[in-house]
Amino acid sequence: MAEYLRITENRELQTAIHHYQHPETGRRVTLVATMHFGDSGYYIGLRQVIGDREAAGAVVHCTGSGRVPDDSAISAAELIVLNAWRDCRDLEIARFPTIGWVHKDAWLDPRPQWEVHDLSDLAIIRLAGLPLITRVVARKVRLFGPPKGPTALKWLRFKIILAMRRTASPKFQGGLAHIDEIPHRNTVALKAVNAIDHDTVLVWGAAHIPGLDNGIREAGLRHTGTDWHTVTEIPRLWNLLHKPPSTTAAQQFACRRPGR
């Protein structure tokens, strides 16, 4: 299984970029793992890698369920959940800068020339089921909603860091394959990759990497190397609770978003 997330000895949370090449045709595929949040420099670095591959002639395929048209035959109950799901996405984008990070959708949104190959939001909701998505939405509203009290943002950052420490463990990474939406979305992405013979960059959430890695290898490409990019520094738990984030929301918004 391709590793996609790790914490270094220097307490840096990192995601992987895996490189593949076909031994006969020479076709190259670059698989870019991403997190939903991170330091602004993390996304600037990923954009540089992607831009370099584009300059060399590669096409870019990426995730983007919110950009895929939904089925027009949608029930009233589905529409309510769909709107709530999208409101939560906007809530996350707005909340992360207040705790020292930026959100992927604001800093790594698809360029006009990128191709989105993904399921739609509605298709994902239908796979997961309305009850599950309703519970997820309620939990996110509690987590990312207006802070209650002066220490609320500090505790939010603390909870997210704890979750990332757990997610980065090899045992946890190996247990993600059962999540219903992941193999279905991977199938869409791999079908698009296999339909062309151009060099390709795949930009996907980190949890999708093991399945995409398997599909790329099954298509005859060989893994040729891995680069690691730092998402953010994972502070010691004591510092996390007793010191403010090193990068403030004001500093994050003062940074010029790449490509803007």
GIWO-V257768 format. One record per backbone hydrogen bond with DSSP energy under -1.0 kcal/mol. CO is the residue of the C=O (numbers start at 0). NH is the residue of the N-H. E is the energy in kcal/mol with one decimal. If there is no record, write none. Layout:
BEGIN
<<CO/NH/E> <CO/NH/E>>
END
This chain:
BEGIN
<<3/15/-1.4> <5/13/-3.0> <7/10/-1.9> <10/233/-4.2> <11/7/-2.2> <12/230/-3.5> <12/231/-1.0> <13/5/-2.0> <14/228/-2.6> <15/32/-2.3> <16/226/-2.5> <17/30/-3.1> <18/223/-3.2> <18/224/-1.1> <19/28/-1.8> <20/221/-2.7> <21/25/-1.6> <26/21/-2.6> <27/199/-2.1> <28/19/-2.2> <29/201/-3.3> <30/17/-2.5> <31/203/-2.4> <33/205/-2.5> <35/103/-2.3> <37/101/-2.8> <38/42/-1.1> <39/43/-2.0> <40/44/-2.2> <41/45/-2.0> <42/46/-2.5> <43/47/-1.7> <44/48/-1.9> <45/49/-2.6> <46/50/-2.8> <47/51/-2.4> <48/52/-2.0> <49/53/-2.4> <50/54/-2.5> <51/55/-1.1> <52/57/-2.4> <53/56/-2.1> <58/200/-2.8> <59/114/-3.0> <60/202/-2.4> <61/116/-1.9> <63/66/-2.1> <64/67/-1.1> <64/120/-1.1> <71/73/-1.5> <74/78/-2.2> <75/79/-1.9> <76/80/-1.9> <77/81/-2.9> <78/82/-2.4> <79/83/-2.0> <80/84/-2.6> <81/85/-2.1> <82/86/-2.2> <83/87/-1.9> <84/88/-1.5> <85/89/-1.9> <86/90/-2.0> <87/91/-2.4> <88/92/-2.1> <89/93/-1.9> <90/94/-2.0> <91/95/-2.2> <94/97/-1.4> <95/98/-1.7> <95/100/-2.1> <96/99/-1.1> <101/37/-1.7> <102/105/-1.3> <102/106/-1.1> <103/107/-3.3> <110/113/-1.6> <114/61/-2.6> <119/123/-2.2> <120/124/-2.4> <121/125/-2.4> <122/126/-1.9> <123/127/-2.3> <124/128/-2.8> <128/132/-2.1> <129/133/-2.5> <130/134/-1.8> <131/135/-2.4> <132/136/-2.8> <133/137/-2.1> <134/138/-2.2> <135/139/-2.4> <136/140/-2.5> <137/141/-1.9> <138/142/-2.0> <139/143/-3.5> <140/144/-1.4> <148/151/-1.2> <150/154/-2.2> <151/155/-2.1> <152/156/-2.3> <153/157/-2.1> <154/158/-2.5> <155/159/-2.2> <156/160/-2.5> <157/161/-2.3> <158/162/-2.2> <159/163/-2.3> <160/164/-2.3> <161/165/-1.9> <162/166/-2.6> <163/167/-2.1> <165/168/-1.4> <168/172/-2.2> <169/173/-1.8> <171/174/-1.6> <172/175/-1.1> <175/178/-1.8> <180/184/-2.5> <181/185/-2.5> <182/186/-2.0> <183/187/-1.4> <184/188/-2.1> <185/189/-2.9> <186/190/-2.1> <187/191/-1.6> <188/192/-1.8> <189/193/-2.6> <192/195/-1.1> <198/58/-2.4> <199/29/-2.7> <200/60/-3.2> <201/31/-3.5> <202/62/-1.8> <203/33/-1.7> <204/207/-1.9> <205/208/-1.6> <207/211/-2.1> <208/212/-3.1> <209/213/-2.1> <210/214/-2.0> <211/215/-2.5> <212/216/-2.2> <213/217/-2.3> <214/218/-1.1> <215/220/-1.5> <216/219/-1.9> <221/20/-2.0> <224/18/-2.7> <226/16/-2.6> <228/14/-2.4> <230/38/-2.8> <231/12/-2.8> <235/239/-2.5> <236/240/-1.6> <237/241/-1.6> <238/242/-2.2> <247/251/-2.3> <248/252/-2.5> <249/253/-1.3> <256/259/-1.5>>
END
